């Protein structure tokens, strides 16, 4: 996992201005276009997206590698590896 956190992401998605369910819909649409094994960093904000997006991604079979707070605005950076 250490190498995966150090590896540069292949894709980035900012959904901080979105509300559920669009937070997950936009994440899902991008994941569907990605190659297996690719990394996606998703910037999100708010309790509902922070609970729902990682849970839904795992239910789809992808791996959540990390979810780290970013700055003072309450946003988080969620790192996802697309299922192989």
C-alpha positions in Angstrom: 0.0 0.0 0.0 2.9 2.4 0.6 3.9 2.3 -3.1 0.3 2.9 -4.1 0.1 6.0 -1.9 3.4 7.3 -3.4 2.4 6.6 -7.0 1.0 9.5 -8.9 -2.7 9.1 -9.6 -3.8 8.4 -13.2 -7.0 10.5 -12.8 -8.4 13.3 -10.6 -12.0 14.2 -9.9 -13.2 17.1 -7.8 -16.7 16.5 -6.5 -16.7 19.0 -3.6 -19.4 21.1 -5.2 -21.7 18.1 -5.9 -24.4 16.6 -3.7 -25.5 13.0 -3.4 -26.3 11.0 -5.5 -24.2 13.0 -8.1 -21.1 12.5 -6.0 -21.1 8.8 -6.6 -22.6 9.0 -10.1 -19.7 11.1 -11.3 -17.2 8.9 -9.6 -18.8 5.7 -11.1 -18.8 7.2 -14.6 -15.1 8.0 -14.5 -14.2 4.6 -13.0 -16.1 2.9 -15.9 -13.8 4.7 -18.4 -10.5 3.8 -16.6 -8.2 0.9 -17.2 -8.0 -1.9 -14.5 -5.4 -1.1 -11.9 -5.5 2.7 -12.6 -5.6 5.1 -9.6 -8.2 7.7 -9.1 -8.0 10.6 -6.6 -11.4 12.0 -5.7 -11.6 15.3 -3.8 -14.9 15.3 -1.8 -16.4 17.3 1.0 -19.3 16.6 3.4 -20.4 13.8 5.7 -22.7 12.1 3.2 -20.2 11.9 0.3 -17.5 10.8 2.8 -19.7 7.9 3.9 -21.4 6.9 0.7 -18.7 7.3 -2.0 -16.1 4.9 -0.4 -18.8 2.4 0.5 -20.3 2.4 -3.0 -16.9 2.1 -4.6 -16.0 -1.0 -2.5 -19.4 -2.5 -3.3 -18.5 -2.2 -7.0 -15.4 -4.3 -6.3 -12.8 -1.5 -6.4 -10.2 -0.8 -3.6 -10.2 2.3 -1.4 -6.5 2.8 -0.7 -6.7 5.9 1.5 -9.0 8.8 2.5 -7.1 11.7 4.0 -8.2 15.1 5.2 -7.1 18.0 3.0 -6.7 21.5 4.5 -9.1 23.4 6.6 -12.2 23.3 4.4 -13.3 19.9 5.4 -12.4 18.2 2.1 -10.9 14.8 1.8 -8.8 13.1 -0.8 -10.0 9.6 -1.6 -7.6 7.3 -3.5 -9.2 4.4 -5.4 -7.7 1.6 -7.4 -9.9 0.3 -10.2 -10.6 -3.4 -9.9 -8.4 -5.6 -12.1 
